[in-house]
């Protein structure tokens, strides 16, 4: 039986991964070996739910008895915790954001290679069929040359975080939370997530509601540049006000509106007329967001049967995003 550790038993595990892992256990796909959290109460609740044991640290649980781990702690702990598994040859699925800095992200990718393990990142929106379709629209060339992008999302904060990292941690602000989804969708649509296609980032302006992170409103104007493109981006995310939940690509023949909701089909707007588009996909189509969480975990357990998902979520595909974070927070 495949032995799986759950490291961090906060809200994303309680609300999302826990349900998926419970089902996978009942189907005989895996066994949750340990539920690990510095809060013994949280660890005990999840352990009871998943018929596992509660442990207060990875050091106490050890890594040798596990085949892989889900890392779902606050972001500043991702690197050190994941390295313990990767250097021992155990694969990890890390909740987004991948790592605090580009340097940390590169360390994790290198450690996975050295340990002959895999590091996947839980950017589950990549698995939304609508976002997959939107990328194929861009790849088809039907939009023409893209000359401007808008990337926005905002709403009042309602997520019941299990700790205070969202208001105390430098990596707990809206940029690393909502912004991770929005910016990754932008890079994914433009095929700028490949290690071979890293763009130059030029930050022109940054506005935030606090001088230092964590901020709860973040706005930036920046440019993504390569030999074959120069793209200005208008970016804003917020926890205090409502903003469109979308990435919009403006191009010479049409604009493409890509929503952040699971069931929202991409819309091509040409001559003022909107047209919803769907295309056949080779990747599995999850039926709902829970199906995306299932695919993430199945890709760790059975990579040969989920090679397409593993390729989309491979840690090397998030180095550009980590570098973009670095550029924005230091501007």
N, C-alpha and C positions, 0 to 999 in steps of 0.2 A: 504494500500500500504506500502511496506517495505521502510523505510526511511534510506538513506545511505549518510554519509558524506565522502567527499574526502578531506583529510588533506595532503597538499602538492600538488602543481599543476605544477611541473617541467616536465622534458622531458619524464620520464617513463609514466606519466599520459597523457601527450600530444600525445605521439607516440603510446602507447599501451592501457592502461586502458581506456582512453577517448573514443576510438572507441567502445570498448566492452560495456562500461556503456551506451553509446548512444543507442546501439542496445537493451540492456536489458530494457532501459526505453521505447523505442518504442514498445517493446513486452509486456509492462505492468508488468514486473518482479519486478521493483524497481523504486523508485523516488530519485534522487539525491537532498538531502535536502539543502546542503551547500557545496560550494567549498572554502576551507580555505587555505590561504597562506599569509605569511608576506609581499609578494609583491602584492599590490593591483591590479597591472596590470595583473599579471599571474592569480590571482583569478578571475578577471573580465572576462578575455578571456575564461577561462574554464567554468565559470558560464554561459556565453552566449552560449557556445557550448552545454552545458548540460541542458539548460533551468532551471538554478538554481539561487541561490543568492551567491554573493561574500562576504566573511567575512575574516577579517585579523587575527583572532585567534580563537582557540577552546574556550577560556574563553568567548569571545563575542558571539559565536554561541551557547554555552551551549551544553551539551550532552543529556539532558533529552528528547529532541525532536527527537533524532536519534535512530535507531534500531541497527546500526553497523557503522563501519568506515573503510575506506582504509587509512593506514598511509604510505605515500610515500614521506616523507621528508628526508633530509640527516640523516645518521644513528645516530648521537649523540642526536637527538631529539626523536627518536623512543620510548624510555622508558617512558619519562614523558608524552608524548602525548597519548600513548596507555593506560597508567595507568588511565587517566581521564575517558576513556570509560569503561575499564574493571571493575574498582571499582564501576562503576554505573550499572554494569550488561549488558553492551553493548559489543558485540563481535567485534573483529578487524582482518583485514587482513593487515599484515605488510610486506612491500617490503623487500627483502633481502638487506643487512644482518640483521638478526633478531634483535640483540641488541649489543651494544658496548662490553660488557663483559659477562662472564658466570653469574656473580652475577645479572646483569640486566636481562638477559634472564630468570633466575630462578624467579626473582621478577614478571615478566610478566606471567609466567606459574602459579605461586601461586595466583596472582591477578585474573586470569581467573577462577581458581577453586573457589576462595572465592566469586567472583561475579556471579558465575554460568553462565559464559560466555565462549566464545571460542576465542582462539588466534591462527590464522593460519599465516604461513609465505610463502611469494611469491617466493619460489624456484621452478619456473615453469619448469625447466629442468627435475625435477622428473616426470613430466607428459608426457615427450617425450616417445612415444611408443618404440623407440630404446633403451632408457635407462631402461625402464621397462623390455624389453626382455633381456637385458644384465644381469639384476639382477636375472632373472629366470635361465639364463645359469649358473651363479655362484651357485645359490641354488641347481641346479640339480646335482652338483658334477662332471660334465663331464670334468672339467678342472683338477681335482685332487687338491692337496694341493697347495695353492698360496704362493709363497716364496718371491716375490718382486713386488713393484708397482711403476709406473711412472705416474705423474699427471702434465700436462703442458698445458699452453695456452698463446698465446701472439700475439699482433698485434699493429700497431700504433694507438694511442688513437684518436677516431673520434666521440665519443658520445658527443652531444651538451648539456652538463650539464647546467642547468638554473642558477646555482650559482657557487661560486668558491670553494666549499667544497672539490673538488677532489685535489686541490693543497694546501689547508690550513688546512683542518680537519685531525686530527690524525686517523680518520676512513674513510678517502676519498681515500686512496691509493689502489693500484692494489690488495693487499692481500684481502681487504674487499670487493672489487668489483668483478673482474674476479675470484680471489681466492675463493670467497664464492661459486661460481658455481662449480669450479673444485674440491675443497675439499669436498663439499657436495655430489657430484657425487661419489667420492671415498668411502665415508662412507656409502652412500646409497647402492652401489653395494655389499659391504661387510656385510650388515646388522649390521653395527656398529652405526646406528642412533637411536636405541632403548634406552630408559632410563635404561633398564635392561641389556644393553650390552656395557656399557661405557668402552673403552679401556684406558690403561695407555699410556700417550704420553711422549716419551723421545726425546727431540730435540738434535741432534748431531752437527748441524752447521746451521748458517743462514748468508746469504749474501743479502744486499740490496744496492740500489744506493744512499741512504741517511742514515745518522746515526739514524734518527728518522722518524716516520711516519708523513705525507704520503710519501711512497716510490712508485716508478713507475716500478721498477724491484725488484722482491723478489724471492729468491731461498733458499731452506732449505732441509736438510736431517734429517728425523726423523723416529721413530719407533712407531708402534701401537701394544700394547701388551695386551693379555688376557691369561687366563689359557690355552686356546686351540690354541693360535696363537702368532707369533712374526713376524711382517711384517715391513721390511724396506721400506721407501717411499722416492723417489726422486721427489721433487716438485719444479716447477718454473712457475711463471707468469710474464708477462711483458706488458707494454704499449709502449715500444720503439722498440721492434724487433719481428719478426715473429717466432712463436713456434708452434709445432704440437698442435692442439686443441683436446686433447685426454687424457683419462685415460687408461693405459695399465696394465693389471694384468698378471704377469708371473707365470705359474703354472707347475706342474710336467708333465702333459700330453699335455698341449697346452697353448698358450697365448690368451688373450682376449683384443681386441682393441675397445674402446668405444669412439666414436667421440662426440664432443659437439654440432654439428649441428643437427637440428630437423630431417632431412630426412636421416641422415647417419646411416645405419644399423650396428650393432655390427659385428665384424669380429673375428672368431676363427682361429688362425694360429697354425697348427700342422705339424711338419716335413717340415717346409718351405712353406706349401701350405695354402693359405687363403681361408676361407669359410664363406660366409655371412649367418647369421642365423636369422630366424624369428620364433616366437612362438605365440600361442593363448594367449590372455590376458583377465582377467576378468574386469579390469578397462576400462573406456571409452577411446577410441582412438581419441584424437583431430586430426583434419586434417592439422593443421598448428600451428605455435607459437601463433597466435592470439586466437586459440581455447584453448590453455593452460591458457591464461589470463582470458578467459571467465569462464573456470572451476573453477579457483581460486575464482572469485567473486560469482559465483553461489553457491559454497560450503558454503559461508558465509550467503547468502540469504536463501538457501533451503538445510540445512544440511542433512535432512532425505533422500533426493534424491541424495545426493552426499557424502554418508558416506565414500566411498573408498577414495575420494579426501581429505576429511577432515582428515582422519586418516593419510594419507601421509604427509600432510602439518601442522599437529598439532605442536604447539610450543615446546612441550616436546621432539619432535624428532630432535630438533636443539640445544639441550644443549651440546651434544658432540662436535658439530662444534664450538660453542661458547667457550668451554674449549680449543679446539685446537687453536683457534685464540689467546687466552690468553697465551698459552704456546709458540707460535711462536713469538709474539711481545715482550715478556719479556725475551726471550732467549739471 
